Amino acid sequence: MALNAHLDTLKRKHQAMSEAVENAQRAPGVDDLQVASMKKEKLRLKEEINRLSA
């Protein structure tokens, strides 16, 4: 059960990161490096979700 709870937490973080990236890309004057960093974190979360789901 602990693994399922961890996966749910990672999925929520991934969804929140997706929304944050979308909002940042729409906002004027947002630093491109910050957006790139957010995308890397989102990808890292996705990879961990996939690794734990396999």
PQR file with spaces between the fields and no chain letter, atoms N, CA, C, O and H, PARSE charges and radii, in Angstrom:
ATOM       1  N    MET     1       0.826   -1.201    0.000 -0.4000 1.5000
ATOM       2  CA   MET     1       0.000    0.000    0.000 -0.0000 2.0000
ATOM       3  C    MET     1       0.865    1.259    0.000  0.5500 1.7000
ATOM       4  O    MET     1       0.470    2.280   -0.562 -0.5500 1.4000
ATOM       5  N    ALA     2       2.023    1.195    0.615 -0.4000 1.5000
ATOM       6  CA   ALA     2       2.889    2.369    0.678 -0.0000 2.0000
ATOM       7  C    ALA     2       3.359    2.774   -0.714  0.5500 1.7000
ATOM       8  O    ALA     2       3.510    3.963   -0.996 -0.5500 1.4000
ATOM       9  H    ALA     2       2.344    0.366    1.071  0.4000 1.0000
ATOM      10  N    LEU     3       3.591    1.792   -1.588 -0.4000 1.5000
ATOM      11  CA   LEU     3       4.014    2.102   -2.947 -0.0000 2.0000
ATOM      12  C    LEU     3       2.904    2.825   -3.698  0.5500 1.7000
ATOM      13  O    LEU     3       3.172    3.782   -4.425 -0.5500 1.4000
ATOM      14  H    LEU     3       3.468    0.827   -1.360  0.4000 1.0000
ATOM      15  N    ASN     4       1.657    2.376   -3.530 -0.4000 1.5000
ATOM      16  CA   ASN     4       0.537    3.034   -4.192 -0.0000 2.0000
ATOM      17  C    ASN     4       0.373    4.469   -3.712  0.5500 1.7000
ATOM      18  O    ASN     4       0.079    5.362   -4.506 -0.5500 1.4000
ATOM      19  H    ASN     4       1.440    1.599   -2.940  0.4000 1.0000
ATOM      20  N    ALA     5       0.559    4.687   -2.436 -0.4000 1.5000
ATOM      21  CA   ALA     5       0.451    6.036   -1.887 -0.0000 2.0000
ATOM      22  C    ALA     5       1.561    6.922   -2.443  0.5500 1.7000
ATOM      23  O    ALA     5       1.334    8.090   -2.756 -0.5500 1.4000
ATOM      24  H    ALA     5       0.798    3.961   -1.791  0.4000 1.0000
ATOM      25  N    HIS     6       2.751    6.365   -2.562 -0.4000 1.5000
ATOM      26  CA   HIS     6       3.883    7.127   -3.113 -0.0000 2.0000
ATOM      27  C    HIS     6       3.622    7.467   -4.580  0.5500 1.7000
ATOM      28  O    HIS     6       3.890    8.587   -5.017 -0.5500 1.4000
ATOM      29  H    HIS     6       2.936    5.416   -2.308  0.4000 1.0000
ATOM      30  N    LEU     7       3.102    6.503   -5.338 -0.4000 1.5000
ATOM      31  CA   LEU     7       2.778    6.754   -6.744 -0.0000 2.0000
ATOM      32  C    LEU     7       1.712    7.837   -6.881  0.5500 1.7000
ATOM      33  O    LEU     7       1.805    8.696   -7.757 -0.5500 1.4000
ATOM      34  H    LEU     7       2.884    5.594   -4.983  0.4000 1.0000
ATOM      35  N    ASP     8       0.710    7.795   -6.024 -0.4000 1.5000
ATOM      36  CA   ASP     8      -0.336    8.827   -6.059 -0.0000 2.0000
ATOM      37  C    ASP     8       0.249   10.205   -5.776  0.5500 1.7000
ATOM      38  O    ASP     8      -0.122   11.188   -6.417 -0.5500 1.4000
ATOM      39  H    ASP     8       0.635    7.097   -5.313  0.4000 1.0000
ATOM      40  N    THR     9       1.161   10.271   -4.817 -0.4000 1.5000
ATOM      41  CA   THR     9       1.817   11.539   -4.497 -0.0000 2.0000
ATOM      42  C    THR     9       2.627   12.046   -5.681  0.5500 1.7000
ATOM      43  O    THR     9       2.579   13.232   -6.010 -0.5500 1.4000
ATOM      44  H    THR     9       1.462    9.472   -4.296  0.4000 1.0000
ATOM      45  N    LEU    10       3.370   11.149   -6.320 -0.4000 1.5000
ATOM      46  CA   LEU    10       4.159   11.544   -7.488 -0.0000 2.0000
ATOM      47  C    LEU    10       3.265   12.020   -8.627  0.5500 1.7000
ATOM      48  O    LEU    10       3.592   12.986   -9.316 -0.5500 1.4000
ATOM      49  H    LEU    10       3.409   10.187   -6.052  0.4000 1.0000
ATOM      50  N    LYS    11       2.146   11.347   -8.823 -0.4000 1.5000
ATOM      51  CA   LYS    11       1.218   11.744   -9.888 -0.0000 2.0000
ATOM      52  C    LYS    11       0.621   13.117   -9.610  0.5500 1.7000
ATOM      53  O    LYS    11       0.455   13.917  -10.531 -0.5500 1.4000
ATOM      54  H    LYS    11       1.881   10.562   -8.263  0.4000 1.0000
ATOM      55  N    ARG    12       0.301   13.396   -8.362 -0.4000 1.5000
ATOM      56  CA   ARG    12      -0.228   14.721   -8.009 -0.0000 2.0000
ATOM      57  C    ARG    12       0.830   15.796   -8.226  0.5500 1.7000
ATOM      58  O    ARG    12       0.526   16.876   -8.732 -0.5500 1.4000
ATOM      59  H    ARG    12       0.436   12.746   -7.614  0.4000 1.0000
ATOM      60  N    LYS    13       2.071   15.502   -7.845 -0.4000 1.5000
ATOM      61  CA   LYS    13       3.164   16.459   -8.059 -0.0000 2.0000
ATOM      62  C    LYS    13       3.378   16.697   -9.545  0.5500 1.7000
ATOM      63  O    LYS    13       3.611   17.831   -9.965 -0.5500 1.4000
ATOM      64  H    LYS    13       2.318   14.624   -7.434  0.4000 1.0000
ATOM      65  N    HIS    14       3.301   15.634  -10.347 -0.4000 1.5000
ATOM      66  CA   HIS    14       3.473   15.755  -11.796 -0.0000 2.0000
ATOM      67  C    HIS    14       2.370   16.628  -12.393  0.5500 1.7000
ATOM      68  O    HIS    14       2.640   17.483  -13.236 -0.5500 1.4000
ATOM      69  H    HIS    14       3.112   14.713  -10.006  0.4000 1.0000
ATOM      70  N    GLN    15       1.130   16.412  -11.953 -0.4000 1.5000
ATOM      71  CA   GLN    15       0.011   17.216  -12.449 -0.0000 2.0000
ATOM      72  C    GLN    15       0.176   18.677  -12.057  0.5500 1.7000
ATOM      73  O    GLN    15      -0.064   19.571  -12.869 -0.5500 1.4000
ATOM      74  H    GLN    15       0.911   15.717  -11.268  0.4000 1.0000
ATOM      75  N    ALA    16       0.580   18.922  -10.831 -0.4000 1.5000
ATOM      76  CA   ALA    16       0.796   20.291  -10.374 -0.0000 2.0000
ATOM      77  C    ALA    16       1.921   20.955  -11.171  0.5500 1.7000
ATOM      78  O    ALA    16       1.833   22.135  -11.510 -0.5500 1.4000
ATOM      79  H    ALA    16       0.775   18.196  -10.171  0.4000 1.0000
ATOM      80  N    MET    17       2.968   20.200  -11.466 -0.4000 1.5000
ATOM      81  CA   MET    17       4.088   20.729  -12.244 -0.0000 2.0000
ATOM      82  C    MET    17       3.636   21.029  -13.669  0.5500 1.7000
ATOM      83  O    MET    17       4.063   22.025  -14.252 -0.5500 1.4000
ATOM      84  H    MET    17       3.040   19.241  -11.191  0.4000 1.0000
ATOM      85  N    SER    18       2.780   20.184  -14.236 -0.4000 1.5000
ATOM      86  CA   SER    18       2.254   20.419  -15.581 -0.0000 2.0000
ATOM      87  C    SER    18       1.499   21.745  -15.635  0.5500 1.7000
ATOM      88  O    SER    18       1.682   22.542  -16.555 -0.5500 1.4000
ATOM      89  H    SER    18       2.433   19.375  -13.761  0.4000 1.0000
ATOM      90  N    GLU    19       0.665   21.962  -14.652 -0.4000 1.5000
ATOM      91  CA   GLU    19      -0.104   23.205  -14.597 -0.0000 2.0000
ATOM      92  C    GLU    19       0.804   24.406  -14.397  0.5500 1.7000
ATOM      93  O    GLU    19       0.587   25.455  -15.003 -0.5500 1.4000
ATOM      94  H    GLU    19       0.517   21.314  -13.905  0.4000 1.0000
ATOM      95  N    ALA    20       1.812   24.264  -13.561 -0.4000 1.5000
ATOM      96  CA   ALA    20       2.747   25.359  -13.316 -0.0000 2.0000
ATOM      97  C    ALA    20       3.522   25.708  -14.591  0.5500 1.7000
ATOM      98  O    ALA    20       3.745   26.884  -14.877 -0.5500 1.4000
ATOM      99  H    ALA    20       1.988   23.412  -13.069  0.4000 1.0000
ATOM     100  N    VAL    21       3.929   24.696  -15.352 -0.4000 1.5000
ATOM     101  CA   VAL    21       4.657   24.935  -16.600 -0.0000 2.0000
ATOM     102  C    VAL    21       3.751   25.657  -17.597  0.5500 1.7000
ATOM     103  O    VAL    21       4.178   26.610  -18.248 -0.5500 1.4000
ATOM     104  H    VAL    21       3.747   23.741  -15.120  0.4000 1.0000
ATOM     105  N    GLU    22       2.508   25.205  -17.716 -0.4000 1.5000
ATOM     106  CA   GLU    22       1.572   25.845  -18.635 -0.0000 2.0000
ATOM     107  C    GLU    22       1.354   27.307  -18.258  0.5500 1.7000
ATOM     108  O    GLU    22       1.366   28.182  -19.124 -0.5500 1.4000
ATOM     109  H    GLU    22       2.161   24.430  -17.187  0.4000 1.0000
ATOM     110  N    ASN    23       1.158   27.568  -16.982 -0.4000 1.5000
ATOM     111  CA   ASN    23       0.949   28.945  -16.524 -0.0000 2.0000
ATOM     112  C    ASN    23       2.187   29.802  -16.758  0.5500 1.7000
ATOM     113  O    ASN    23       2.073   30.962  -17.155 -0.5500 1.4000
ATOM     114  H    ASN    23       1.149   26.857  -16.279  0.4000 1.0000
ATOM     115  N    ALA    24       3.350   29.247  -16.519 -0.4000 1.5000
ATOM     116  CA   ALA    24       4.596   29.997  -16.694 -0.0000 2.0000
ATOM     117  C    ALA    24       4.822   30.326  -18.168  0.5500 1.7000
ATOM     118  O    ALA    24       5.304   31.411  -18.493 -0.5500 1.4000
ATOM     119  H    ALA    24       3.442   28.305  -16.197  0.4000 1.0000
ATOM     120  N    GLN    25       4.479   29.402  -19.055 -0.4000 1.5000
ATOM     121  CA   GLN    25       4.683   29.644  -20.475 -0.0000 2.0000
ATOM     122  C    GLN    25       3.738   30.717  -21.004  0.5500 1.7000
ATOM     123  O    GLN    25       4.066   31.403  -21.972 -0.5500 1.4000
ATOM     124  H    GLN    25       4.088   28.520  -18.790  0.4000 1.0000
ATOM     125  N    ARG    26       2.586   30.870  -20.390 -0.4000 1.5000
ATOM     126  CA   ARG    26       1.628   31.890  -20.815 -0.0000 2.0000
ATOM     127  C    ARG    26       1.943   33.262  -20.224  0.5500 1.7000
ATOM     128  O    ARG    26       1.529   34.285  -20.771 -0.5500 1.4000
ATOM     129  H    ARG    26       2.320   30.313  -19.603  0.4000 1.0000
ATOM     130  N    ALA    27       2.659   33.287  -19.135 -0.4000 1.5000
ATOM     131  CA   ALA    27       2.947   34.550  -18.449 -0.0000 2.0000
ATOM     132  C    ALA    27       4.056   35.306  -19.176  0.5500 1.7000
ATOM     133  O    ALA    27       5.066   34.718  -19.564 -0.5500 1.4000
ATOM     134  H    ALA    27       2.995   32.456  -18.691  0.4000 1.0000
ATOM     135  N    PRO    28       3.862   36.604  -19.358 -0.5600 1.5000
ATOM     136  CA   PRO    28       4.918   37.395  -19.998  0.2800 2.0000
ATOM     137  C    PRO    28       6.081   37.626  -19.033  0.5500 1.7000
ATOM     138  O    PRO    28       5.886   37.811  -17.831 -0.5500 1.4000
ATOM     139  N    GLY    29       7.270   37.610  -19.578 -0.4000 1.5000
ATOM     140  CA   GLY    29       8.449   37.935  -18.783 -0.0000 2.0000
ATOM     141  C    GLY    29       8.958   36.828  -17.895  0.5500 1.7000
ATOM     142  O    GLY    29       9.761   37.085  -16.998 -0.5500 1.4000
ATOM     143  H    GLY    29       7.428   37.460  -20.554  0.4000 1.0000
ATOM     144  N    VAL    30       8.519   35.605  -18.116 -0.4000 1.5000
ATOM     145  CA   VAL    30       9.002   34.497  -17.312 -0.0000 2.0000
ATOM     146  C    VAL    30      10.349   34.047  -17.867  0.5500 1.7000
ATOM     147  O    VAL    30      10.536   33.959  -19.080 -0.5500 1.4000
ATOM     148  H    VAL    30       7.867   35.396  -18.845  0.4000 1.0000
ATOM     149  N    ASP    31      11.270   33.767  -16.975 -0.4000 1.5000
ATOM     150  CA   ASP    31      12.614   33.348  -17.352 -0.0000 2.0000
ATOM     151  C    ASP    31      12.568   31.974  -18.021  0.5500 1.7000
ATOM     152  O    ASP    31      12.013   31.026  -17.467 -0.5500 1.4000
ATOM     153  H    ASP    31      11.119   33.838  -15.989  0.4000 1.0000
ATOM     154  N    ASP    32      13.156   31.875  -19.214 -0.4000 1.5000
ATOM     155  CA   ASP    32      13.175   30.613  -19.950 -0.0000 2.0000
ATOM     156  C    ASP    32      13.927   29.522  -19.186  0.5500 1.7000
ATOM     157  O    ASP    32      13.571   28.346  -19.276 -0.5500 1.4000
ATOM     158  H    ASP    32      13.607   32.646  -19.664  0.4000 1.0000
ATOM     159  N    LEU    33      14.947   29.898  -18.446 -0.4000 1.5000
ATOM     160  CA   LEU    33      15.693   28.913  -17.664 -0.0000 2.0000
ATOM     161  C    LEU    33      14.829   28.323  -16.547  0.5500 1.7000
ATOM     162  O    LEU    33      14.948   27.145  -16.208 -0.5500 1.4000
ATOM     163  H    LEU    33      15.235   30.853  -18.373  0.4000 1.0000
ATOM     164  N    GLN    34      13.973   29.150  -15.991 -0.4000 1.5000
ATOM     165  CA   GLN    34      13.074   28.671  -14.945 -0.0000 2.0000
ATOM     166  C    GLN    34      12.075   27.672  -15.534  0.5500 1.7000
ATOM     167  O    GLN    34      11.795   26.639  -14.925 -0.5500 1.4000
ATOM     168  H    GLN    34      13.876   30.106  -16.266  0.4000 1.0000
ATOM     169  N    VAL    35      11.546   27.978  -16.704 -0.4000 1.5000
ATOM     170  CA   VAL    35      10.606   27.067  -17.359 -0.0000 2.0000
ATOM     171  C    VAL    35      11.304   25.754  -17.705  0.5500 1.7000
ATOM     172  O    VAL    35      10.738   24.678  -17.510 -0.5500 1.4000
ATOM     173  H    VAL    35      11.773   28.817  -17.198  0.4000 1.0000
ATOM     174  N    ALA    36      12.534   25.840  -18.218 -0.4000 1.5000
ATOM     175  CA   ALA    36      13.290   24.637  -18.556 -0.0000 2.0000
ATOM     176  C    ALA    36      13.530   23.783  -17.307  0.5500 1.7000
ATOM     177  O    ALA    36      13.433   22.557  -17.362 -0.5500 1.4000
ATOM     178  H    ALA    36      12.994   26.713  -18.376  0.4000 1.0000
ATOM     179  N    SER    37      13.835   24.419  -16.212 -0.4000 1.5000
ATOM     180  CA   SER    37      14.056   23.703  -14.957 -0.0000 2.0000
ATOM     181  C    SER    37      12.775   23.004  -14.503  0.5500 1.7000
ATOM     182  O    SER    37      12.815   21.868  -14.031 -0.5500 1.4000
ATOM     183  H    SER    37      13.914   25.414  -16.168  0.4000 1.0000
ATOM     184  N    MET    38      11.657   23.679  -14.647 -0.4000 1.5000
ATOM     185  CA   MET    38      10.373   23.094  -14.277 -0.0000 2.0000
ATOM     186  C    MET    38      10.054   21.889  -15.165  0.5500 1.7000
ATOM     187  O    MET    38       9.531   20.881  -14.688 -0.5500 1.4000
ATOM     188  H    MET    38      11.624   24.602  -15.030  0.4000 1.0000
ATOM     189  N    LYS    39      10.370   21.998  -16.448 -0.4000 1.5000
ATOM     190  CA   LYS    39      10.132   20.886  -17.369 -0.0000 2.0000
ATOM     191  C    LYS    39      11.012   19.685  -17.025  0.5500 1.7000
ATOM     192  O    LYS    39      10.566   18.542  -17.123 -0.5500 1.4000
ATOM     193  H    LYS    39      10.794   22.816  -16.835  0.4000 1.0000
ATOM     194  N    LYS    40      12.245   19.935  -16.626 -0.4000 1.5000
ATOM     195  CA   LYS    40      13.140   18.842  -16.234 -0.0000 2.0000
ATOM     196  C    LYS    40      12.607   18.130  -14.997  0.5500 1.7000
ATOM     197  O    LYS    40      12.651   16.902  -14.916 -0.5500 1.4000
ATOM     198  H    LYS    40      12.607   20.864  -16.546  0.4000 1.0000
ATOM     199  N    GLU    41      12.109   18.894  -14.044 -0.4000 1.5000
ATOM     200  CA   GLU    41      11.542   18.300  -12.831 -0.0000 2.0000
ATOM     201  C    GLU    41      10.306   17.476  -13.186  0.5500 1.7000
ATOM     202  O    GLU    41      10.107   16.385  -12.653 -0.5500 1.4000
ATOM     203  H    GLU    41      12.073   19.891  -14.110  0.4000 1.0000
ATOM     204  N    LYS    42       9.480   18.002  -14.087 -0.4000 1.5000
ATOM     205  CA   LYS    42       8.292   17.278  -14.531 -0.0000 2.0000
ATOM     206  C    LYS    42       8.689   15.956  -15.187  0.5500 1.7000
ATOM     207  O    LYS    42       8.068   14.924  -14.932 -0.5500 1.4000
ATOM     208  H    LYS    42       9.642   18.888  -14.520  0.4000 1.0000
ATOM     209  N    LEU    43       9.713   15.983  -16.025 -0.4000 1.5000
ATOM     210  CA   LEU    43      10.201   14.773  -16.687 -0.0000 2.0000
ATOM     211  C    LEU    43      10.762   13.784  -15.674  0.5500 1.7000
ATOM     212  O    LEU    43      10.540   12.579  -15.793 -0.5500 1.4000
ATOM     213  H    LEU    43      10.218   16.821  -16.232  0.4000 1.0000
ATOM     214  N    ARG    44      11.487   14.285  -14.681 -0.4000 1.5000
ATOM     215  CA   ARG    44      12.044   13.415  -13.650 -0.0000 2.0000
ATOM     216  C    ARG    44      10.921   12.699  -12.893  0.5500 1.7000
ATOM     217  O    ARG    44      11.018   11.506  -12.605 -0.5500 1.4000
ATOM     218  H    ARG    44      11.668   15.264  -14.585  0.4000 1.0000
ATOM     219  N    LEU    45       9.861   13.437  -12.575 -0.4000 1.5000
ATOM     220  CA   LEU    45       8.720   12.837  -11.892 -0.0000 2.0000
ATOM     221  C    LEU    45       8.067   11.762  -12.763  0.5500 1.7000
ATOM     222  O    LEU    45       7.727   10.682  -12.279 -0.5500 1.4000
ATOM     223  H    LEU    45       9.782   14.406  -12.808  0.4000 1.0000
ATOM     224  N    LYS    46       7.897   12.068  -14.047 -0.4000 1.5000
ATOM     225  CA   LYS    46       7.279   11.121  -14.973 -0.0000 2.0000
ATOM     226  C    LYS    46       8.114    9.840  -15.069  0.5500 1.7000
ATOM     227  O    LYS    46       7.569    8.736  -15.060 -0.5500 1.4000
ATOM     228  H    LYS    46       8.173   12.945  -14.440  0.4000 1.0000
ATOM     229  N    GLU    47       9.427    9.994  -15.161 -0.4000 1.5000
ATOM     230  CA   GLU    47      10.296    8.827  -15.241 -0.0000 2.0000
ATOM     231  C    GLU    47      10.226    7.983  -13.971  0.5500 1.7000
ATOM     232  O    GLU    47      10.244    6.754  -14.041 -0.5500 1.4000
ATOM     233  H    GLU    47       9.869   10.891  -15.169  0.4000 1.0000
ATOM     234  N    GLU    48      10.147    8.624  -12.830 -0.4000 1.5000
ATOM     235  CA   GLU    48      10.051    7.875  -11.569 -0.0000 2.0000
ATOM     236  C    GLU    48       8.730    7.148  -11.479  0.5500 1.7000
ATOM     237  O    GLU    48       8.674    6.010  -11.013 -0.5500 1.4000
ATOM     238  H    GLU    48      10.132    9.622  -12.773  0.4000 1.0000
ATOM     239  N    ILE    49       7.651    7.804  -11.926 -0.4000 1.5000
ATOM     240  CA   ILE    49       6.338    7.146  -11.939 -0.0000 2.0000
ATOM     241  C    ILE    49       6.395    5.905  -12.818  0.5500 1.7000
ATOM     242  O    ILE    49       5.925    4.837  -12.425 -0.5500 1.4000
ATOM     243  H    ILE    49       7.697    8.729  -12.305  0.4000 1.0000
ATOM     244  N    ASN    50       6.965    6.046  -13.999 -0.4000 1.5000
ATOM     245  CA   ASN    50       7.070    4.906  -14.914 -0.0000 2.0000
ATOM     246  C    ASN    50       7.935    3.793  -14.331  0.5500 1.7000
ATOM     247  O    ASN    50       7.605    2.615  -14.464 -0.5500 1.4000
ATOM     248  H    ASN    50       7.347    6.914  -14.318  0.4000 1.0000
ATOM     249  N    ARG    51       9.032    4.161  -13.692 -0.4000 1.5000
ATOM     250  CA   ARG    51       9.936    3.168  -13.112 -0.0000 2.0000
ATOM     251  C    ARG    51       9.246    2.383  -11.993  0.5500 1.7000
ATOM     252  O    ARG    51       9.387    1.163  -11.902 -0.5500 1.4000
ATOM     253  H    ARG    51       9.300    5.118  -13.584  0.4000 1.0000
ATOM     254  N    LEU    52       8.511    3.085  -11.157 -0.4000 1.5000
ATOM     255  CA   LEU    52       7.844    2.414  -10.040 -0.0000 2.0000
ATOM     256  C    LEU    52       6.601    1.638  -10.472  0.5500 1.7000
ATOM     257  O    LEU    52       6.188    0.693   -9.800 -0.5500 1.4000
ATOM     258  H    LEU    52       8.397    4.076  -11.231  0.4000 1.0000
ATOM     259  N    SER    53       6.015    2.038  -11.585 -0.4000 1.5000
ATOM     260  CA   SER    53       4.824    1.344  -12.079 -0.0000 2.0000
ATOM     261  C    SER    53       5.159    0.042  -12.789  0.5500 1.7000
ATOM     262  O    SER    53       4.319   -0.852  -12.887 -0.5500 1.4000
ATOM     263  H    SER    53       6.351    2.805  -12.131  0.4000 1.0000
ATOM     264  N    ALA    54       6.382   -0.063  -13.280 -0.4000 1.5000
ATOM     265  CA   ALA    54       6.773   -1.256  -14.052 -0.0000 2.0000
ATOM     266  C    ALA    54       6.976   -2.472  -13.174  0.5500 1.7000
ATOM     267  O    ALA    54       7.306   -3.548  -13.675 -0.5500 1.4000
ATOM     268  H    ALA    54       7.064    0.663  -13.200  0.4000 1.0000
